[in-house]
Amino acid sequence: MNKSPLEQFKDDISQRVSEYPQNQPLQSASKAFFDQIGVGKADYVYNFTWLGVPIIQIPQDLQALQEIIWEVKPDLIIEAGIAWGGTLVHSASMLAILEVCGEIEQGHVLGIDIDIRPHNKKMLAEHPLAKKITMLEGSSIDENIIAQVHQFAKNYKRIMVCLDSNHTHEHVLAELEAYAPLVSQGSYCMVGDTVIEDAPEGMVSQRPWGKGNNPKTAVWEYLKHLQQGQSLGVDGELLQFEIDHQIENKIVLTGSPDGFLRRY
Ligand SMILES: C[S@@+](CC[C@H](N)C(=O)[O-])C[C@H]1O[C@@H](n2cnc3c(N)ncnc32)[C@H](O)[C@@H]1O
């Protein structure tokens, strides 16, 4: 059967992107970029805003999130680690677009942060998308917060999770155990800053995380746990995730290598 032009376009992407990991000049250019953009060097991730709100992300990851959100069509996005709130507003804006397009009825974003600064609270409360955002203040691995998030999630059908708070192995592993079971089948858990594992020596200093102790090592351990056991999602179905390598390979520059986890 003949492929539609869009199917052909997508096949071309898969074909092209499958060659990227072996493309040494491309991978070297990406590594050279990462060697220069970090905290204390170019401080690149602090350059951006989303609909007026500072967002601490590499822009390519926002393109990846846009593609994922359009494909998954979640009605709830849970995010650990708010900072200024740019990613909350990014998610809220994507959900608003899904509503306008008639893809979902009503979407909401639930953010959690241990320390929501008064000026950030005010800015988010005054933002035009404020009604789509709820914030909880406390540690994302605190029992009460986890219980509140699970209670909140009961009102939604299709859930996606983004973890971008404390980047230690122990913390992210606890977040994965707490929130990955909420992810709907076919949806994603995005884990931020897994790139810490690949950062050049000395780039991540004066932080409790670093090589061997970061979100990527937590992802690896979590996936191993899932393979060894028989964990269930809150829907009662077997909980299984795979790393979506195509999405990270195609954007080339990502803060989340091995961090786009798709529930299947
Ligand atoms: C990297 S920033 C988040 C950036 C944000 N996701 C964005 O895209 O703009 C990390 C945030 O995690 C928060 N944080 C640190 N430890 C936490 C914890 N135990 N629970 C929840 N949030 C925490 C910090 O207060 C900080 O605002």
The ligand as an SDF file (V2000), in Angstrom:
LIG
                    3D

 27 29  0  0  0  0  0  0  0  0999 V2000
   16.1330   22.6490   37.9910 C   0  0  0  0  0  0  0  0  0  0  0  0
   14.9860   23.5440   38.9440 S   0  0  0  0  0  0  0  0  0  0  0  0
   13.4810   23.2160   38.0930 C   0  0  0  0  0  0  0  0  0  0  0  0
   13.4050   23.8970   36.7690 C   0  0  0  0  0  0  0  0  0  0  0  0
   12.0300   23.8740   36.1430 C   0  0  0  0  0  0  0  0  0  0  0  0
   11.5330   22.5260   35.9600 N   0  0  0  0  0  0  0  0  0  0  0  0
   12.0600   24.5760   34.8000 C   0  0  0  0  0  0  0  0  0  0  0  0
   11.9970   23.8810   33.7850 O   0  0  0  0  0  0  0  0  0  0  0  0
   12.1560   25.7850   34.7490 O   0  0  0  0  0  0  0  0  0  0  0  0
   14.8620   22.5380   40.3760 C   0  0  0  0  0  0  0  0  0  0  0  0
   13.7660   22.9160   41.3630 C   0  0  0  0  0  0  0  0  0  0  0  0
   13.5840   21.7930   42.2240 O   0  0  0  0  0  0  0  0  0  0  0  0
   13.2480   22.2370   43.5010 C   0  0  0  0  0  0  0  0  0  0  0  0
   13.5270   21.1820   44.4920 N   0  0  0  0  0  0  0  0  0  0  0  0
   14.6890   20.8530   45.0740 C   0  0  0  0  0  0  0  0  0  0  0  0
   14.5180   19.8510   45.9250 N   0  0  0  0  0  0  0  0  0  0  0  0
   13.2120   19.5060   45.8740 C   0  0  0  0  0  0  0  0  0  0  0  0
   12.4140   18.5250   46.5170 C   0  0  0  0  0  0  0  0  0  0  0  0
   12.9330   17.6940   47.4320 N   0  0  0  0  0  0  0  0  0  0  0  0
   11.1110   18.4470   46.2070 N   0  0  0  0  0  0  0  0  0  0  0  0
   10.5580   19.2930   45.2910 C   0  0  0  0  0  0  0  0  0  0  0  0
   11.2580   20.2450   44.6590 N   0  0  0  0  0  0  0  0  0  0  0  0
   12.5650   20.3520   44.9500 C   0  0  0  0  0  0  0  0  0  0  0  0
   14.0790   23.5170   43.6770 C   0  0  0  0  0  0  0  0  0  0  0  0
   13.4840   24.3340   44.6740 O   0  0  0  0  0  0  0  0  0  0  0  0
   14.0620   24.0990   42.2800 C   0  0  0  0  0  0  0  0  0  0  0  0
   13.0250   25.0540   42.1480 O   0  0  0  0  0  0  0  0  0  0  0  0
  1  2  1  0
  2  3  1  0
  2 10  1  0
  3  4  1  0
  4  5  1  0
  5  6  1  0
  5  7  1  0
  7  8  2  0
  7  9  1  0
 10 11  1  0
 11 12  1  0
 11 26  1  0
 12 13  1  0
 13 14  1  0
 13 24  1  0
 14 15  1  0
 14 23  1  0
 15 16  2  0
 16 17  1  0
 17 18  1  0
 17 23  2  0
 18 19  1  0
 18 20  2  0
 20 21  1  0
 21 22  2  0
 22 23  1  0
 24 25  1  0
 24 26  1  0
 26 27  1  0
M  CHG  2   2   1   9  -1
M  END
$$$$
